[in-house]
Amino acid sequence: MSTNIISDTYVCPRRLVMIQIKNNCMFCEHPQGPSFITYVYFEELVGYIYCENCKDSAVECSKYWNNNMAFGKANYLKGQDIKIKRTSGIIESGWELSNPFIRTNHKGMDTIHCYNKSQDLGRWCELDDILVFNPPE
């Protein structure tokens, strides 16, 4: 799978629970033999299942997901110190994105999990706030 055409042939990762571990592949029609797993985010058991012939496709899709899809619109902030808005309204730095999946909260707002290592504190923050307080440079 070429990285030039990956966006056209990209396969989304899925949650890998209660899966068939033989003759199962997300990349080909009729896999035969044992199946293998690669995770894009182990904590949520999300990744790819593939046959021996499709290992390269799974690796390429996994790299593409990590580089381009993880953290959604906030992808450019991964691994960086970010500012978040606390419940009190105070803007605080020293946080990082800690879960690459975007969730929708009870208000219908997209949220992303952030973590402050020095405070050992995690919280779901509204994605729109994260993008406003941490614009691309």
C-alpha positions in Angstrom: 0.0 0.0 0.0 1.6 3.3 -1.1 1.5 6.3 1.2 0.6 8.4 -1.8 -2.7 6.6 -2.3 -3.4 5.6 1.3 -6.2 8.2 1.7 -8.1 6.5 -1.1 -7.6 3.0 0.2 -7.5 3.7 4.0 -9.3 1.2 6.2 -10.5 2.6 9.6 -9.4 0.7 12.6 -12.0 -1.1 14.7 -12.5 -2.3 18.2 -11.0 -5.8 18.3 -13.0 -7.8 20.9 -14.6 -11.2 20.4 -13.0 -11.6 17.0 -12.3 -14.7 14.9 -8.5 -15.3 15.0 -8.4 -17.5 11.9 -9.3 -16.7 8.3 -10.0 -13.1 9.2 -8.6 -10.0 7.6 -9.7 -6.4 7.2 -7.8 -6.0 4.0 -8.6 -8.9 1.7 -11.8 -10.8 0.7 -10.8 -14.4 1.4 -8.1 -14.8 4.0 -6.7 -18.2 4.8 -4.8 -19.3 7.9 -4.0 -17.5 11.1 -4.9 -13.8 11.6 -2.7 -11.2 13.4 -3.5 -8.0 15.3 -1.9 -4.6 15.4 -3.3 -2.0 17.8 -3.5 1.7 17.1 -4.5 2.3 20.7 -4.3 -0.7 23.0 -6.1 0.8 26.0 -9.3 0.8 23.9 -8.4 -2.4 22.0 -8.7 -0.6 18.7 -6.6 -1.6 15.7 -6.4 -3.9 12.7 -6.7 -7.7 12.1 -4.9 -9.0 9.1 -3.7 -12.2 7.4 -0.1 -12.9 6.6 -0.4 -11.5 3.1 -1.8 -8.1 4.3 0.8 -7.2 7.0 2.2 -4.3 5.0 -1.3 -2.9 4.5 -2.0 -3.1 8.2 1.3 -1.4 9.1 0.7 1.4 6.5 -2.9 2.0 7.7 -1.7 2.0 11.3 1.0 4.6 10.5 -1.5 6.7 8.6 -4.0 6.6 11.4 -1.4 7.6 14.0 0.0 10.4 11.8 -3.2 11.8 10.4 -6.4 10.6 12.2 -5.5 10.2 15.9 -6.9 13.1 18.0 -9.1 14.3 15.1 -8.8 18.1 14.5 -6.3 18.4 17.3 -3.8 16.0 15.6 -1.3 18.8 15.4 -1.2 19.0 19.2 -0.2 15.5 20.0 2.8 15.3 22.2 2.7 19.0 23.0 2.0 21.0 26.2 -1.5 22.5 25.8 -3.8 24.9 27.5 -7.2 23.8 28.7 -10.2 25.6 30.2 -11.0 24.4 33.7 -14.5 24.2 35.0 -13.9 27.4 37.0 -13.2 29.2 33.6 -9.5 29.5 34.3 -7.2 28.7 31.3 -4.4 26.4 32.5 -1.3 25.1 30.8 0.7 21.9 31.5 -1.8 19.5 29.9 -1.4 17.0 27.1 -3.8 15.1 24.9 -4.0 11.6 26.4 -6.6 9.6 24.3 -6.6 9.7 20.5 -10.3 9.3 20.2 -12.9 12.1 20.1 -16.1 11.5 22.1 -19.4 13.3 22.1 -20.7 14.4 25.5 -24.3 14.7 26.7 -24.5 18.2 25.2 -23.6 16.9 21.8 -20.1 18.6 22.0 -17.0 16.8 20.8 -14.6 16.1 23.6 -11.1 14.8 24.0 -9.3 13.5 27.0 -6.5 15.5 28.5 -4.0 14.8 31.3 -1.9 16.9 33.6 1.1 14.8 34.7 2.2 17.1 37.6 -1.3 17.1 39.1 -2.0 13.4 38.1 -5.3 14.7 36.8 -7.3 13.8 33.7 -10.5 15.3 32.3 -12.6 15.4 29.1 -12.3 18.8 27.5 -14.4 20.3 24.7 -12.5 20.0 21.5 -13.5 23.5 20.3 -12.0 25.0 23.4 -8.7 23.1 22.9 -8.5 24.3 19.3 -9.2 28.0 20.4 -6.6 28.0 23.2 -4.0 26.1 21.2 -4.1 27.4 17.6 -1.7 26.0 15.0 1.5 27.9 14.8 
